[in-house]
């Protein structure tokens, strides 16, 4: 005879800790979305004869923004005196 396992209780809403984690990571998420958008623009630039200098600048700035946001996030997460 097989025993059926009860499905694990999965909350419908994120917990306050989940929301706080998302909030603290949001600058990095936003920077990565901007970088993705710049990469897509570069891929689509082939239809226009290649990326323009402005497209290249946008990509470099988005990449730098991701780097800064990741560094800021790691600095905040590693701060032992931080109040959550």
MODELLER restraints for C-alpha pairs under 7 A, 6 or more apart:
rsr = mdl.restraints
at = mdl.atoms
rsr.add(forms.Gaussian(group=physical.xy_distance, feature=features.Distance(at['CA:25:A'], at['CA:73:A']), mean=6.91, stdev=0.5))
rsr.add(forms.Gaussian(group=physical.xy_distance, feature=features.Distance(at['CA:27:A'], at['CA:69:A']), mean=6.16, stdev=0.5))
rsr.add(forms.Gaussian(group=physical.xy_distance, feature=features.Distance(at['CA:28:A'], at['CA:66:A']), mean=6.23, stdev=0.5))
rsr.add(forms.Gaussian(group=physical.xy_distance, feature=features.Distance(at['CA:28:A'], at['CA:69:A']), mean=5.00, stdev=0.5))
rsr.add(forms.Gaussian(group=physical.xy_distance, feature=features.Distance(at['CA:28:A'], at['CA:70:A']), mean=6.03, stdev=0.5))
rsr.add(forms.Gaussian(group=physical.xy_distance, feature=features.Distance(at['CA:31:A'], at['CA:62:A']), mean=6.70, stdev=0.5))
rsr.add(forms.Gaussian(group=physical.xy_distance, feature=features.Distance(at['CA:31:A'], at['CA:65:A']), mean=5.92, stdev=0.5))
rsr.add(forms.Gaussian(group=physical.xy_distance, feature=features.Distance(at['CA:31:A'], at['CA:66:A']), mean=5.06, stdev=0.5))
rsr.add(forms.Gaussian(group=physical.xy_distance, feature=features.Distance(at['CA:32:A'], at['CA:66:A']), mean=5.90, stdev=0.5))
rsr.add(forms.Gaussian(group=physical.xy_distance, feature=features.Distance(at['CA:34:A'], at['CA:62:A']), mean=6.09, stdev=0.5))
rsr.add(forms.Gaussian(group=physical.xy_distance, feature=features.Distance(at['CA:35:A'], at['CA:59:A']), mean=6.59, stdev=0.5))
rsr.add(forms.Gaussian(group=physical.xy_distance, feature=features.Distance(at['CA:35:A'], at['CA:62:A']), mean=4.80, stdev=0.5))
rsr.add(forms.Gaussian(group=physical.xy_distance, feature=features.Distance(at['CA:35:A'], at['CA:63:A']), mean=6.02, stdev=0.5))
rsr.add(forms.Gaussian(group=physical.xy_distance, feature=features.Distance(at['CA:38:A'], at['CA:58:A']), mean=6.39, stdev=0.5))
rsr.add(forms.Gaussian(group=physical.xy_distance, feature=features.Distance(at['CA:38:A'], at['CA:59:A']), mean=5.24, stdev=0.5))
rsr.add(forms.Gaussian(group=physical.xy_distance, feature=features.Distance(at['CA:39:A'], at['CA:59:A']), mean=6.69, stdev=0.5))
rsr.add(forms.Gaussian(group=physical.xy_distance, feature=features.Distance(at['CA:42:A'], at['CA:51:A']), mean=5.83, stdev=0.5))
rsr.add(forms.Gaussian(group=physical.xy_distance, feature=features.Distance(at['CA:42:A'], at['CA:55:A']), mean=6.57, stdev=0.5))
rsr.add(forms.Gaussian(group=physical.xy_distance, feature=features.Distance(at['CA:45:A'], at['CA:51:A']), mean=4.97, stdev=0.5))
